Amino acid sequence: MLPLDYILENKKLVTEAAKNKNREIDIEKIEQLAGQKKQLSQEIQKLREDRNKISKQTLSDESKKQGRDVKEALSKKESSLTQIEAELNKLLSHVPNVPLPEVPVGPDHSGNIEIRKWGELKKFDFTPKSHIELMESVDGVDTTRGSKVSGFRGYFLKNQVALLHMALMQWVLQKLILKGYTPFIAPTIVKGFALFGTGQFPWGEQEVYKLNDEDAYLAGTAEVPITSYFSGETLTKAELPKKMVAFSPCFRREVGSYGKDTKGLYRVHEFWKIEQVILSENNIEEAKKMHEELQANCEEILQELDIPYRVLLMCTGDMGEPQLKKYDTESFMPSRGDYGETMSNSIMGDFQTRRLNIKYKNEKNESQYCYSLNNTAIASPRILIALVENHQQKDGSISIPKALQTYTGFDKIEAK
């Protein structure tokens, strides 16, 4: 959430930023409501002062009448103020964050900038199979029965592919623990405030599964519960940065992806994920360092898995509303003949922490909002696409990267 004062003092900048993120905001209405709120607040304060003076007067018919008049006027104005604040807060909740100056302006993915690549693309001396063909050939996936039991985009992982899926989670979690990240198993069921606080609401509400309970939703990423973990709390500067790594099942409706990636495991409704989340000081240079650390972590994972990838600096039209800056890391997937996004790394600034009221005391004992950052460490089964396709062998088997073998207990998945 951007502060109201900031919005009003930087109307042109905020409006342009929203436009570049393909969002419309009503700055004039916000300014109008802010003025009305200020005026009403002053009038209410004056009426409260009058009420206090009347209460100290000698009780008489006149003072009783004055008291009733003030009470009635105060009630009306407080009711009006409540309505104005609700309308104003709704408008403010739709104002996206302002990207950093280095973020390229662009309407969509065409405006993203490739900043580096790693790894050589595999050259096969045989006709390579897709991940579904490979997994089916080793009896490792069943999408037919998955759809029967779970519905569209449903799947079962089986046998050694299921073990590979679990091994990836264990390996990445251990790797980040050794780097000083505190491990969490995060809840998937979250309250609405957590989704609003992290910026999933209002913009991504259609992508979220709502449960039958009055205030219960399924999170699409551990970013939601982990960033909300310290909501309403004030930390000390000595506690920062808070580096956390969380495992959770994740659920997304994929409403906006009708007709996209309907075959295979690239776009599914439920998956497992290890998410990195950092709370840092309110300092953009410090946040940029944390951002690069998160990026290095996910690139190290792909390098040890020997999966070629590229890193993109995302443009304004292809980044989320709360983000100041974002990298996407895309892994090469031979069956697609292209790279596919497997990690997303974002600086949120104090956008989320203002909504969640997460603060810290600086060296002057002043309260400031923390900065928040997050990055996917690994998400499966999507990463399995790149893993099995890049490591497939001519005989139909799938070799397991050395880094995973301790966790899988095998170095190859043999063709059946």
Secondary structure, 3 states (H helix, E strand, C coil): CCCHHHHHHCHHHHHHHHHHCCCCCCHHHHHHHHHHHHHHHHHHHHHHHHHHHHHCCCCCHHHHHHHHHHHHHHHHHHHHHHHHHHHHHHHHHCCCCCCCCCCCCCCCHHHCEEEEEECCCCCCCCCCCCHHHHHHHCCCEEHHHHHHHHCCCCCEECHHHHHHHHHHHHHHHHHHHHCCCEEEECCCEECHHHHHHCCCCCCCHHHCEECCCCCCEECCCCHHHHHHCCCCCEEEHHHCCEEEEEEEEEECCCHHHCCCCCCCCCCCCEEEEEEEEEEECCCHHHHHHHHHHHHHHHHHHHHHCCCCEEEEECCHHHCCCCCCEEEEEEEEECCCCEEEEEEEEEEEECHHHHHHCCEEECCCCCEEECEEEEEEEEEECHHHHHHHHHCECCCCCEECCHHHHHHHCCCEECCC
